[in-house]
Amino acid sequence: MSTIDSLQIGMHWFGERPGGLDRMFKELIESLPGQGVTVRGLVAGSTGVLADSHGVVDAFAAAQEPLRTRMWQMRAHSRRLKRVSVPDVVATHFALYAAPTIGVFPRVPRVVHFHGPWAAESTAEGRGGVSRAFRHALEWSVYRGAQRHIVLSHAFGDILRKSYGVSDETIRVVPGCVDVDHFHTSLTRQQARAALGLPNDRPQIFCIRRLVSRMGLENLIDAMFVVKQAVPDVLLTIAGKGPLESALLMRIEQRGLTGHVKLAGFVADAALPLWYRSADVTVVPTVALEGFGLTTAESLAAGTPALVTPVGGLPEVVAPLSPDLVLGSVGFHAIGSGIVDALLGRRVLPGSEACSAYARANFDRAVVAAQVADVYREAVSER
């Protein structure tokens, strides 16, 4: 098997700005060498990124620098890397930071890791600063010249085709990856609850999301009013940060759910496996633009079944394990009814061992890295 030298263009370093894209970027950075793909990476971050990544990933600019500065520095850093050694393939994970490298590697194959439609997601989350039209045009300029496009699901493949005009012939579906060993724990549910200081005598639900509207957290809170009627002692913990925090707290109070729904804020990565393991079930209530749902795979890796809304790629992640993990709709009543059925045993969910085994077979980082490496070799072979 021939070795391929890759340049990986990410967004942020996971240790500094935890997020789904950044976690998957880090997992690939660490796993691809085992598949014969050497790695150099560039992200926005601090000077500590290089040491934290063991010399593999460098920060081209601080994430808080003005956009103009970040774009100029990205182009300058990519040129310096080219002078040292021209990579066999350029893999891009974030269109904004990939754009400045257009033309720097004119004869090097490009592979786009499409983690989601940046323009549409930014608009849905209410982010300003750059117009949606500009974001979409920038994405199109990055995507159109790639030899291969890796998508997390068939649902995201459809978006690439319909919204960006990408040819179906270049699209390859490769799921998101998780470090199953990190999330798998030998602790029982009761032991995990004890470690977190959670009650052992209440059915518990866990959800971790950015606190933004497209994540469907408003519907989940409303659903808990339904759940409370059938399971009076139920407890939902929502982890994450975001602009909706105050509005969600108000919604919890208005629904009379202060004793049944708690916002945990930011949860450190080291504690996350315990939170997943402590729950009877996790919920991913997204209402739009979900290509994979990394938290779904993380929950399964921890041995806890995940209920998901029928949005984007979420059903593709869990339905092969059990179609009962897919809720009927994004509405609060469907979510609430599904949770009630799961907690009362009317919806048959896979057990802990089945969840973990399924995650290891399909989403473990070594499994996914092997598929990514195959796509890189396809792209290089066409050079």
C-alpha positions in Angstrom: 0.0 0.0 0.0 1.5 3.3 -1.1 1.8 6.2 1.3 -0.1 9.4 0.6 0.9 12.8 2.0 -2.1 14.8 2.8 -2.7 18.5 3.7 -5.7 18.8 6.0 -7.5 22.1 6.2 -9.7 22.3 9.2 -11.6 24.9 11.2 -10.5 25.0 14.8 -8.5 22.6 17.0 -10.8 20.5 19.1 -8.9 21.1 22.3 -9.5 24.8 22.0 -13.0 25.1 20.5 -14.9 21.8 20.9 -17.4 21.1 18.1 -18.6 18.2 15.9 -16.5 19.1 12.9 -13.4 19.8 15.0 -13.8 16.5 16.8 -14.0 14.5 13.5 -11.1 16.5 12.1 -8.9 15.5 15.1 -10.0 11.9 15.0 -9.0 11.7 11.3 -5.7 13.5 11.9 -4.8 10.8 14.5 -6.2 7.8 12.6 -5.2 8.4 9.0 -1.4 7.5 9.5 -2.5 4.0 10.4 -4.1 3.8 6.9 -1.0 4.9 5.1 -1.9 8.6 4.9 0.6 11.1 6.4 -0.8 14.3 7.7 -0.1 18.0 7.9 -2.9 20.3 9.1 -3.8 23.9 9.3 -6.5 25.4 11.5 -7.4 28.7 13.2 -6.1 28.6 16.7 -3.4 29.5 19.2 0.3 28.9 19.1 -0.3 25.9 21.4 -2.0 23.9 18.6 1.3 22.6 17.2 2.4 21.2 20.5 -1.0 19.8 21.4 -1.1 18.0 18.0 2.4 16.6 18.4 3.7 18.8 15.6 1.1 17.7 13.0 -1.3 20.6 12.9 -0.3 24.3 12.9 -2.4 27.4 13.5 -2.3 29.8 10.6 -4.0 32.6 12.7 -5.9 33.1 15.9 -9.6 32.4 15.6 -10.5 35.9 16.9 -8.4 37.7 14.3 -10.4 39.8 11.7 -11.6 37.7 8.8 -9.3 39.5 6.3 -6.3 38.7 8.5 -7.2 35.0 8.8 -7.7 34.7 5.0 -4.4 36.3 4.2 -2.5 34.3 6.8 -4.1 31.0 5.5 -2.8 31.7 2.0 0.6 32.6 3.3 0.9 29.5 5.4 -0.3 27.2 2.6 2.4 28.7 0.3 5.1 28.0 2.9 3.9 24.4 3.3 4.1 24.0 -0.5 7.7 25.2 -0.6 8.6 22.6 2.0 6.8 19.7 0.3 3.9 19.5 -2.2 1.2 17.2 -0.8 -0.3 14.3 -2.8 -3.8 15.5 -1.9 -5.4 18.5 -0.3 -8.3 17.6 2.0 -10.6 20.5 3.0 -13.0 20.4 5.9 -14.2 24.0 6.1 -14.8 26.1 2.9 -14.0 29.5 4.4 -10.4 28.5 5.2 -10.0 26.3 2.1 -10.9 29.3 -0.3 -7.5 31.1 0.2 -5.6 28.0 -1.0 -7.3 28.0 -4.4 -4.6 28.3 -7.0 -1.8 27.5 -4.5 -1.8 23.8 -5.4 -3.0 23.8 -9.0 -2.1 20.2 -9.9 -2.8 18.6 -6.6 -6.0 16.6 -6.3 -8.6 18.0 -3.8 -11.0 16.1 -1.7 -13.8 18.0 0.0 -15.1 16.8 3.4 -18.6 18.2 3.3 -19.6 18.6 6.9 -22.6 20.7 6.1 -23.9 23.7 4.1 -22.1 26.6 5.8 -24.2 29.3 4.3 -27.5 27.6 5.2 -26.4 26.6 8.7 -25.1 30.1 9.5 -28.3 31.7 8.4 -30.4 29.2 10.4 -28.3 29.9 13.5 -28.7 33.7 13.1 -25.0 34.4 12.5 -24.3 37.7 10.8 -21.2 39.4 9.4 -21.1 37.8 6.0 -24.1 37.5 3.7 -25.6 34.1 2.8 -25.0 34.8 -0.9 -21.3 35.4 -0.3 -21.0 32.2 1.8 -22.7 30.1 -0.8 -20.6 31.5 -3.6 -17.4 30.9 -1.6 -18.5 27.3 -0.9 -19.3 26.8 -4.6 -15.8 28.0 -5.6 -14.2 25.4 -3.2 -16.5 22.5 -4.1 -16.5 22.7 -7.8 -12.8 22.0 -8.4 -12.6 18.9 -6.2 -11.9 15.4 -7.6 -13.9 13.8 -4.7 -16.5 14.9 -2.2 -16.9 13.0 1.0 -20.4 13.4 2.6 -21.6 12.1 6.0 -24.8 10.7 4.6 -26.9 10.3 1.5 -29.0 13.3 2.7 -25.9 15.5 2.5 -25.1 14.1 -0.9 -28.4 15.4 -2.1 -27.6 18.9 -0.8 -24.3 18.9 -2.6 -26.0 17.9 -5.9 -29.0 20.2 -5.6 -27.5 23.3 -3.9 -24.0 23.3 -5.4 -24.3 21.4 -8.6 -21.7 18.7 -7.6 -21.7 15.7 -9.9 -23.0 12.4 -8.3 -19.9 10.6 -9.8 -17.6 12.4 -7.4 -19.6 11.9 -4.2 -18.7 9.2 -1.7 -20.7 8.6 1.5 -18.4 8.0 4.6 -20.0 8.4 8.0 -18.6 10.5 10.9 -16.1 8.9 13.2 -15.8 8.6 16.9 -13.2 7.1 19.2 -15.3 4.2 20.5 -12.8 3.3 23.2 -13.1 6.9 24.6 -16.8 6.7 24.9 -17.2 3.1 25.9 -17.1 2.5 29.7 -17.3 -0.5 31.9 -19.4 1.4 34.5 -23.0 0.5 34.9 -25.7 3.2 34.5 -26.0 3.4 38.2 -22.3 3.8 38.7 -22.1 6.6 36.1 -25.0 8.4 37.8 -23.3 8.2 41.1 -20.0 9.6 39.6 -22.0 12.6 38.3 -24.0 13.1 41.4 -27.3 12.3 39.6 -30.3 10.5 41.3 -30.5 6.8 40.8 -34.2 6.6 41.3 -35.4 8.6 38.3 -35.6 7.7 34.6 -33.1 10.0 32.8 -32.7 11.4 29.4 -29.6 13.2 28.0 -29.2 15.6 25.1 -26.1 17.5 24.1 -26.5 20.2 21.4 -25.5 23.7 20.6 -28.2 25.9 22.0 -29.5 27.2 18.6 -32.9 27.0 17.0 -32.2 24.3 14.3 -31.3 21.8 17.1 -35.0 21.5 18.0 -34.5 22.1 21.8 -37.7 24.1 22.1 -39.6 21.1 20.8 -37.8 18.8 23.2 -38.7 20.9 26.2 -42.3 21.1 25.1 -42.2 17.3 24.7 -41.2 16.9 28.3 -44.6 18.3 29.3 -46.1 15.3 27.5 -43.5 12.9 29.0 -44.1 14.2 32.6 -47.7 13.2 32.4 -46.9 9.5 31.9 -43.5 9.4 33.7 -43.8 11.9 36.6 -40.3 11.5 37.9 -38.5 11.8 34.6 -35.4 14.0 34.4 -33.9 15.5 31.2 -30.4 17.1 31.1 -29.5 19.3 28.2 -25.8 20.0 27.8 -24.3 22.7 25.6 -23.9 26.4 25.2 -25.4 28.9 22.8 -27.5 32.0 22.3 -30.8 30.3 23.3 -29.8 29.6 26.9 -32.0 32.4 28.4 -35.0 31.6 26.2 -34.8 27.9 27.0 -34.6 28.6 30.7 -37.7 30.8 30.4 -39.5 28.1 28.4 -38.7 25.4 31.1 -40.1 27.7 33.8 -43.2 28.6 31.7 -44.0 24.9 31.1 -43.6 24.1 34.8 -40.7 21.8 34.2 -38.0 23.2 36.5 -37.9 19.9 38.4 -37.7 17.9 35.2 -35.5 19.7 32.8 -32.0 21.0 33.7 -29.4 22.9 31.5 -26.0 21.6 32.4 -24.0 24.1 30.3 -20.6 23.1 28.9 -19.7 19.4 29.6 -16.0 18.6 29.5 -14.9 15.9 27.0 -13.6 13.7 29.8 -17.0 13.6 31.5 -19.1 13.2 28.4 -18.9 9.3 28.3 -20.4 9.3 31.8 -23.2 11.5 30.8 -24.1 9.3 27.9 -23.8 6.2 30.0 -26.0 7.6 32.8 -29.0 8.1 30.6 -31.7 5.5 29.9 -31.9 7.1 26.4 -30.5 10.1 24.6 -32.4 12.3 22.2 -31.3 14.2 19.1 -34.3 16.5 18.3 -32.9 18.4 15.3 -35.3 20.2 13.0 -33.0 21.0 10.0 -29.6 20.6 8.4 -28.4 17.5 10.2 -26.0 15.4 8.1 -25.0 12.9 10.6 -25.4 13.8 14.3 -22.1 12.9 15.9 -23.7 12.8 19.3 -25.8 9.9 18.1 -22.8 7.8 17.4 -21.1 8.9 20.6 -24.2 7.8 22.6 -24.3 4.4 20.9 -20.5 4.0 21.6 -21.3 4.5 25.3 -24.0 1.8 25.1 -27.0 4.1 25.3 -29.7 4.1 22.6 -30.4 7.4 20.8 -33.8 8.5 19.6 -33.6 10.8 16.6 -35.9 12.9 14.6 -36.4 11.9 10.9 -34.2 14.8 9.7 -31.3 14.7 7.2 -28.9 11.9 7.8 -30.0 11.0 11.3 -32.2 8.0 10.3 -29.3 6.6 8.2 -27.2 6.5 11.4 -29.6 4.5 13.6 -32.2 2.8 11.5 -29.9 -0.2 10.5 -29.5 -0.8 14.3 -33.2 -0.4 15.0 -36.0 1.5 13.1 -37.6 2.2 16.5 -34.8 4.7 17.2 -36.3 7.0 14.6 -39.1 9.2 15.9 -42.3 9.9 13.9 -41.7 13.7 13.3 -39.9 16.7 14.7 -43.1 17.8 16.5 -43.2 17.9 20.3 -46.0 15.4 20.5 -44.1 12.8 18.4 -40.9 13.4 20.4 -42.8 13.1 23.7 -44.7 10.0 22.7 -41.6 8.4 21.5 -39.7 9.0 24.8 -42.7 7.8 26.8 -42.9 4.6 24.8 -39.1 4.1 25.2 -39.1 4.6 29.0 -42.2 2.4 29.5 -40.9 -0.4 27.3 -43.5 0.0 24.6 -40.8 0.9 22.1 -38.2 -1.9 22.0 -34.7 -0.4 22.0 -31.4 -2.2 21.5 -29.4 -3.1 24.6 -26.1 -1.7 25.7 -23.9 -4.3 24.1 -25.7 -4.1 20.8 -25.4 -0.3 20.7 -21.6 -0.4 21.4 -20.9 -3.2 18.9 -22.9 -1.4 16.2 -20.9 1.8 16.9 -17.6 0.0 16.8 -18.4 -1.8 13.6 -19.6 1.3 11.7 -18.3 4.5 13.3 -15.0 3.8 15.0 -12.3 6.1 13.8 -10.1 3.3 12.4 -13.0 2.0 10.3 -13.9 5.4 9.0 -10.3 6.4 8.4 -9.8 3.4 6.1 -12.8 4.5 4.0 -11.4 8.0 3.8 -8.0 6.8 2.8 -9.6 4.8 -0.1 -11.3 8.0 -1.4 -8.0 9.8 -1.2 -6.3 7.1 -3.3 -9.2 7.3 -5.8 -8.5 11.1 -6.2 -4.7 10.6 -6.5 -5.1 7.9 -9.1 -6.9 10.3 -11.4 -4.2 12.9 -11.3 
